[in-house]
Amino acid sequence: MSARSVISALDPARYTITEIGISKDGRWLSGSDVLACYEGDRIEDLTPVFLLPEPDQGRLYIQSEGVIEVKTELDVLFPVLHGTFGEDGSLQGLLELADAPYVGAGVLASAVAMDKGLFKALMRAHGIPVLDWVIFNASGMGNGLGGMLEQAERLGPYPLFTKPANLGSSVGISRCENRSDLIEGLYEAAQYDRRILVELGIEAREIEVSVLGNEEPQASIAGEIVPNDAFYSYEAKYLKDTSELIIPAPIDDEIMNRAREVAVQSYQAIDGAGMARVDFLLERRSGDLYLNEINTIPGFTQISMYPKLWEASGMPYSRLLNRLVDLALERHTQKQALVRNYGGTR
């Protein structure tokens, strides 16, 4: 859905688009109207393609009858991917090795933002409020489950949240109201990652800010998500379609300004680039604002929060896409100017 929105809004007078789809088993495929082939379950009509992990000016290759040939040269890549292998720095590492310009955060920012435990530790080191948490290795859930439960419950009263440390779209997240729920939540999260985060739960409003830029990022106005579920779950995000997006968020100016300020501060702390959506929890009782997470590749349909916040801040969808491409090329040019071969006295 995000890819279709991006493709439909890119100016055909400025861009020639090569669509690349990635199958569930990780194969890269291209051809005519890739999206239609994926939606119609016709990926056998597409051609396998690949990038080489070596500086090659962004060439996309095909293999035909055992012969590798250049399919096309790519001036810039626009990853529209979420979660593991797309948003966690893996793809970004490949694009770095290929010396190809790409939209969005680099390897470091992508990896840190995806790992909920490391991200929280970094935010706390920068003095940014985050909810208390503990990290467990799933391998210790056998004999060590009792100790895990006791350590998790020391965070505070229920509810507690269990989450895979590395994943997106609220997959594998459980709201736990008691110890039985906590056990189930730990096992649920362990299906998706070898590291599990348990986090203190609060009654909160969900506030989001969009950030755009490289060295001098800017923050949009804040919006609010009112989920139709106990929290903004995968079902609430993608299946039920009844959650409410309120722009601007009905919060006072002090909280609005604080959210925008912390959004930029956290973005710079992870060395963000291009774009990110920064998500906050605003505690209902105290009014305290906690940073929840940074999404380095947010949802990108024309009704997704990231572009809608920029539209409400004065930047329409098509201009936002142009700006992101420009930022990608700008960052690549900076990297090209760095010294990569240091001979010393040898």
Secondary structure as UniProt FT lines:
FT   HELIX           2..9
FT   TURN            12..14
FT   STRAND          20..22
FT   TURN            24..25
FT   STRAND          28..30
FT   HELIX           34..39
FT   TURN            40..41
FT   HELIX           43..45
FT   STRAND          47..50
FT   TURN            57..58
FT   STRAND          59..64
FT   TURN            65..66
FT   STRAND          67..73
FT   TURN            84..87
FT   HELIX           90..97
FT   TURN            98..99
FT   HELIX           107..114
FT   HELIX           116..125
FT   TURN            126..127
FT   STRAND          133..137
FT   HELIX           138..141
FT   TURN            142..144
FT   HELIX           145..153
FT   TURN            154..155
FT   STRAND          160..164
FT   TURN            169..172
FT   STRAND          174..176
FT   HELIX           179..190
FT   TURN            191..192
FT   STRAND          195..200
FT   STRAND          204..213
FT   STRAND          218..226
FT   HELIX           235..239
FT   STRAND          244..246
FT   HELIX           253..269
FT   TURN            270..271
FT   STRAND          274..283
FT   TURN            284..286
FT   STRAND          289..295
FT   TURN            302..303
FT   HELIX           305..312
FT   TURN            313..314
FT   HELIX           317..336
FT   TURN            344..345
//
